[in-house]
Structure formats: C-alpha cells, structure tokens
C-alpha cells in the first residue's frame, strides 16, 4: 500500500506542476467563490501545491521512519500501514486547512507551502493545528464549565529522549501522551519495543514527575537538577532536601511536617511504587553482579543524614 500510495503521490505532484486548472474542481476550489477564471485557476494551483508539499513532507518522514525500523531490526507490516495512514492524513489536513484559511493564504503562498511540508515532516502537527482552529464549544467533552482548566494534554516529546520517530512508534502501543506513559508497564514496553529498559524507566520517571508537578514546576525542577521522580523523592529524604524542593510543591512556605505528608502521598501512588520497586530490584541485581565495582555513596550519605536527624530528635 505504501509503494502504491507513493507512486500515485509522485504522479500527482508531477501533474500538478503542468496542469492548467482551466476547469473548476470542487476539491481544489472548495467553497470559494471566484469572479474570474484566472482567479479560480490561481486558487486551485495554490491548493494543489500545498497538498503536494504536504505529501512530500509526509513521504520524507515516512522514508526516514522505515529506515530506522530496518536499522533496529524492528520493521513489521503494520509500520507500512501506519506511514500510509500518516501520508493520507497529512494530505487531507493540508487540503482542509487550505480551504479553511481561504484567500488569506494567497498573500503567503510560500509560507503555506512550508507549513504543509512541516505537517508531513512532524506527525501530529497538522492535527494539532486543525484542532486549535475549531471553536471552543466543539472541543469540550461535556457541559462542564471548568473543562479547559481540568483538561491537560502533555505530548510525549516533552520528555528527554523522545523525538518524533519514537513518539510515532509509541503511539502504535496506545501510549499517546505523558499521562499514559506515567502509568505504563516498563517490562511490557521493553518486550514490545526495541528500546532498552533503562531508557524506558527514565521516560516513565520523567513522565510521573511532569504529571505530578505540572509543566511550569517541571521546568523549575530541571533547573534544580531534578529531572525525574527518583531525584525528587530522593531529595525529600532529608530536611535540607525537603527545604530545597519546597518551592516545587507550593508558592507559600510550608512546615517540614506538611512537606513530609505531601511526599508520602506522592510516593504511595501505585504507579510510583511499582516503578521504584522495579528500579530497586534492578539495583540489587547489579550490586550482586558487580560487588566490588559499584558503591552507592549517595545512599551512605543519606543514611548518615537520617542518623543525625534521629540523634537530634
């Protein structure tokens, strides 16, 4: 299907370069009213070029994606169906947005061509752009006035190590956003995908911290060298660490006891506990395999700090 679709796409691209568009076409003209034949022909030419640019961008990205799958020895028949669907969706979105914007794109045809090409080059960009153009009443899931405040959508590429190719790959396993990644099973992902277990565990740990703190505090945590849920919970084990992360939990001062309760609430979540137990088990296996090469000075420092706190109490 991908080969046939590519052949048809390149044939249409070559035809669009020399086709005169003397006759009106509903797909190319849309619902735009034209006064003269020249205006109608120009509008249809711009529409054809925008759709062709979307196809070329989608084809370039699809080729790169398939090459990466071959390089990882992970190419499956479903990959060809996915990239074919991506090409078709990009063409449809480019055409819809062309008619949606109307004659406004006549004054920025080069920018529209570049935008259509980017729609194909970055999966999800066209859908997000089209979604932003919809009226607010069409986006709500129900008659809830607080919908915009409650609804959150964190794309996967907010996490370190996830690019457009990995994002597209993970979406085939129904991991479409950060919230789903935060609750994913790392062992299942390790078995199903070509990515190593340490990378998957890091993605999930980052996702959990982003979901808990939100995007603004998440960026502040990165500036404080706290990039995942493990760093956050490890810092909360000492009095100094809890004082250090307090700005991430609240804008107003909090007592140490309140911070402890907040940390207990966060660490007791089932997905956080599950992830921590897996990482702890892997750490124990590594210590037994390399008893002389590995030393955890950080844990020793924490134990001494906890002892000092107990003695002071």
N, C-alpha and C positions, 0 to 999 in steps of 0.2 A: 504493500500500500504506500509506503514511504517513497519508493522509487517511482511509482506511477504518479503520485502527487507531485513529486519534484519535476518530472518530465512535463506535466501539464503546466506547472507554475512557470518554468523557464520558457515554455512555448508562449504563454500569455504575456510574459514580460517582453519578449521579442516582438510580439504582435502589437503590444501597446505602444511601442516606440514609433511605429509607422502607420498605425491605423488612423484614418482621418476624423472619425467620430462625426460624420455628417448627419447621421440619423440619431434621434434621441433614444436613449436606453434607460429604462426605469432604474436599473441597478446602479448605473453610472451617474445618472442625473438626480435620482432621488425624488423628493417632492419640491425641488427648487423650481421656481417659475423663471423662465428665460424670455427675454424680449426679442432677441435676435438669434440667428443660427450660430453666429460666431461666439456669442456668449455661452450658448449651450455647449458648443464643441470644446471651448476652453475649460468649462467646468468639468466636463467628462474626462478631458485629458488629465487634469489635475487629480481627479478621483482615481483614474487608472494608475497614475504614477505613485500615489500614496499607497494604494493596495499593493503594487509591485514592490515598493520599498518595504512594506510590512512582510511580504513573502520572503524577500532576500534576507532580511534580518532574522526571521524565524529559521530559514534554511541554514544560515551560517551557524546559529546557535545549536541547531539540531545536529549538524555535522560534528561540531566540537563535542557535543554530549555523547554521541555514539562512539567517537574515537576514544574518549575517556573510559567508556564502558568496555571497549575492546582491550584497552591498556590494562584495566583492572581485572580482566578475565571474568567480567560480570555482565556480558551482553545477553539479554533474553528477548524473546519475541515481543513481549509487552512493551519493551523500550521503543520499538518501531511504531507501535500503535500510539504511544504517548507523544512522541515527537510529531507524528502525523496530526494528532489532535491539536497539538500546540500550533502547528502551521495554519490549520483551518481556523482555529480560534483567533489567531493574530490577524488573519485576513479579514474576518468578519468584524472584529473590533475596529480595525483601521477604516473599513468602509463605513461603519456606523458612526464613528466619531467624525469622519469627513462630512457626512450629511448633517450630523448634529450641530457642528460648528457653522456649517453653511458657507456663505460667501466671505466670512471673516478670514478664512484660510487663503483666500485669493491673494491677500497682501503679504502673506508669509508662506509662500509655497515651499521654499527651501527648508524652512523650519518645520513645516508639516511633514515633509519627506523624511527629515532626520528623526522626528518624533515617531513616525510609523516604523522606521528601521529599528529604533530602540525598543518599540513594543515587541518586535520579534526577537531582539537580542536579549531581552530581560523578561523571562516569563513572569506573568503576574502584573507587570507594569500597566499593560493595556486594560486589564480588568479593573485594577485599582483606579485608573484614570476615569474609566467609564462609570464606575461606582460613585466617584466623587461628583460627577455631573448630575446624578439623579437627585430629585427633590427629597428633602428630609423625610417626608411622610411615607415615601416608598422604601426607606431603609429600615424603619422600625419593625421589630418583631411582634409588637403588640401595642396596646393602648397604655403605655407606661411613660409618663412624662419625664422620668429620670433615666430614660433609655441611654441617652448619649453619655451620661455620667457613669453608668454602670458598665456599658459595653466597652470591652477592650480587645484590641487585636494587635498582637505583637508578632511581626513576621520573623521567620526563623533566621534570616540573615542579620538580625540584631546580635546574634551570638558570635563570638570569636570562632573562626574556623569553618563557618558555613557560608559558601558562596552560592551563586545562582544554580550551578550544576548540582551541588549537594542538596540544596533546597528542593529542586525538582525531583531528585531521587527519593528524598524522604517523604515527599508528598504522595508518592506511589504507595507508601505504607500508612497513609492517612495521618501522617504527622505534619499538619499544615501550619501550625503556629507554635509559639513558645509555650503556651499553656499546656498543649498536648505533649510537647517534648518534656516538660517538667514532670509529667506523670508516666512517661514511657518506661517500658521494661528494658533495661540496658542489655540483658542477656539475649532477649529476643531480637533486638536490633543488631547485636553483634553477630548472631547466627544468620540473619536475613540480609545484611548489607556487607559491603567489602571494607568497612571502616573498623579500625582496631578498637578494642574495648576501652582503652584509656581515653581515647578521643571521645567516644560516646559518653562515658562517665563525666567527662569535663563539660560536654554540651548540656547534659541534664542538670549538672550542678549549677552552671550559669543560668539555665532557664528557671530553676527554682528560686534563685536569688532575685532574678528580674521580676518574677511573678509576685514575690513577697514584698519587695521594696518599691516596685514601680519604676518607670523609665528614668525619672529625674534623680531619685535617690540611687538608682543603679549606676548612673554615670558618676555620682559623687563617690560611691563605693569604689569604683575603678580608680578614681583619682587618689583614693586612700589605700591603694594596693590590695583591695578586697574584690576579687573577681568572680567568686563562686560561693555557694552555700557553705562549703567546708571552711573557707577562710573566715567567713562571717561567724560561724558557730565556734570555731577555734579561738577567735579573738574574744568571744564572750565568756571564756572560761576563767578570766582573771578580772580583778577590779579595774585595773588600768585599761584592759581591753574593752570592758563594758563602757567605761567612760569615753573611750575612743570611738566606739560605734554608736553612741547615744544620738548624735545628730542624724544618723540614718533612720532612727526609729521615730523621732519626734523633733519638732522645731522648738519645743519648750523643754526646759530642764526636767529630768526625771530622777527619782531616787534609785539607788542601786537595786533595791528590792523589786521595784516595778520593772526595771530592765531585765532582772532575772526571770520574772514571771513572763515577760514577753518572749524571752529566749526559749523558755520551757515550752510555751505554746507553739513556737515555730518548730523547734526540734522534735516535738511529739507528733507532728504530722506524719501520716503513714508513708507517704512517698519520700519524705526527707529521711525517716528512719530506715526505710528499705535501701535507699541509696547509701547511707552512711554504713550500714551493716555490710553491704557488698564491698565497699572500699576498705572497711576494716578487715574483712576476711581476706581480701587480696593482699593487704599489707602484711598480715600474719604469714601468708604463704610465702611472700617474698623474703620475710625475715628468716623463715626456716630454710629456704633455699640458699640464702647468702648470709649466714650468721655473722661472718667476720667483716664483710664489706659494707654493711648497712648499719648505721647508727642514727637513732632519732633524737637528736639533741633538742629539738623543739619540744617533744613530749617530756624530756627530762627537765627542761626549764619550766614547763607548766607544772609538773609535779612539785618542784621546789617552791613555785609561787603559791600553789594551793596549800602546801605545808605552812608557809609563812602566814597565809591568811588564817589558817586554823589556829596557829600559835597566838596570833594577835587577838583572835576571838576568845 
